[in-house]
Amino acid sequence: MNQNDSYRGWVMQFNLAVKRIFLFSALISLILILSAGAYGGGLSPEDKLFIVGAGAYEDKLWDVAALAFSRLLAEYPSSKKAEEVTHLLGVCYTQMKEYQPAIKVFMGFLEKYPKSSMYQIVLIRLGEAYLKLENPNEAVKIFQLISSLKDVDKNADAAIFTLGETYVKMGKHKEAAEEFRNFPQRFPESKFKNESYYWAGEALFNLENYKDAKNYYKKFYELMPEHSLSDDALNGAAWCEYRSGALKPALASFNLLIAKYPDSELIPAAVFRTGNINLKLSRNLDAQKAFKKLVESYPKERIAVDAHLELGKLYIQKKEYSKASPHFEKAQESEIIEMKTEASYYLGESEAAREKYNAAIAAYERIISYGISDMSWVSLAYVKIGVNKERLKLWDDAQAAYQKALEILEDKDLKAFAEERLKIVKAKPR
């Protein structure tokens, strides 16, 4: 054990000792109070225990309150105060972060007092204790029971809201949508009411109900434009429009997001999407501006690699190959093998157009080295290698490349081209 471990162990032992001393002192104080007839000689021992426990509870001395309440329930199980005390004891354990004892107490309460006016409150606290123990499945069962009740307590809003959030995290979007759609009507005064619109949008988006999802996102954004989720809501609305094919409204929403929340972590993806939409709208110059902004302002973002690929393609369309090649080189850094492959292919095309045949061959050879499962790319790479080897008058190398291509080629036109070039190469004098 090193010195730091030894020190941490000593601190833990010290804290445990302090806690034991405090509990022992609290217990002694409790005994002295009771034996001395504190709070009036006319009070029964049961009343004294309750008064001490309630006083400690009010002062947030959870350990002392728990001692008093536990003793009261042990010595006076039929007390008229037993129902209230059981609930308070469970709360004490929760406040002390002793969730297993709290669960045991709350479960006992529900079994013993099924008609209690505090039944729903205890259910809520039980579900929350399960969440603290990172047991969402049990928590969901409890919150589902609360949600199914005919008259849901207004204090159940946090529990039902948590239920909906948990559904989203569990991928149960249909159940989440139902809870959040009903939430504003069930809890009109809840502090979670406005936020429920955002989560309704999230659930409906995942259900591909983009029309309704967009409306919920926008309602949340309009009500809470400064909320920490507002940028995400506006982004969600933009994506709903994009997925629905409403490209111009989507473009306007993404641009609003960029203008309204310039520091949001969503901005790089939003900038890329504006470029993508402009491409679909045949606004190539605007698309180029967007992709250029992305690679210059957010060069370390993963999506900047995507933008490099799109920029390279735009430059190739304009036959500006010297500008295209550097972007394809950057795009080859992608972690997505299909994108790496596409970048290498276009780099080869760009270098070949600049008559840099060796550089083009190197780019095509990288496609083969990636180990991509799509053989159409591999066969195309071999054909392109053959073409550029011919340009360098390396007839044997060109012949070998065409032969390898023909072993795996499926495309009829490309196969016919490779066969024709192979005949020509074989006829070349060596």
Buried (B, 14 or more C-beta within 10 A) or exposed (E): EEEEEEEEEEEEEEEEEEEEEEBEEBBEBBEEBBEEEEBEEEBEBBBBBBBBBBBBBEEEBBBBBBBBBBBBBEEBEEBEBBBBBBBBBBBBBBBBEBBEBBBBBBBBBBEEBEEBEBBBBBBBBBBBBBBBBEBBEBBBEBBBBBBEEEEBBEEBBBBBBBBBBBBBEEEBBEBBBBBBBBBBEBBEEBEBBBBBBBBBBBBBBBBEBBEBBBBBBBBBBEBBEEBEBBBBBBBBBBBBBBBBEBBEBBBBBBBBBBEEBEEBEBBBBBBBBBBBBBBEEEBBEBBBBBBBBBBEEBEEBEBBBBBBBBBBBBBBEEEEBEBBBBBBBBBBEBEEBEBBBBBBBBBBBBBBBBEBBEBBBBBBBBBBEBEBEEEEBBBBBBBBBBBBBBBEEBBEBBBBBBBBBBEEBEEEEBBEBBEEBBEEBEEEEE
